[in-house]
Amino acid sequence: MIGRKLLTVAVLLVAAPTVWAQSADEMIEVGRAQLEADRQNIVAANLVLTEAESEAFWPAYRKYRAEVAKLDDKTVALLKRYSDDYLSLPDEQAKSLMKEALDIDRDRIKLQEKYIRSFSKIIPPAKVFRDLQIERRLDNLVRLQLQKDVPLALPAGGR
């Protein structure tokens, strides 16, 4: 079951931008590692697989999550850049950040589509769909935490 522990780790993933420092980078990495371990445990608890399915699925799943981690790296980097200027965000930087955020979202969807095809060769479609549902619920929890913790941008020169 997706719970409070995951939300706590999600907070570490996206430490408040106003307090980021070298030690925050370490906290983010520890938080991300814990979140990933919790995620796999949650998926395992909610996606009932046969022994044969498990042997084929988990290596593919770990490969998928490794690719997702690269997109998460981009998101963290984007948030760090945003945290430097969100109190007075210049228009050009706002355009750049928007484009990058949308590119990351598109890449995430493409990656999901790729792995849905891959997982469908390993486990039945109903189980692939269940995995997608679990992944989306977990992703939504992280996004909710991001939305809560990341302040809205202020345009350069005021409101």
Order of alpha helices (4+ residues) and beta strands (2+ residues): alpha-alpha-alpha-alpha-alpha
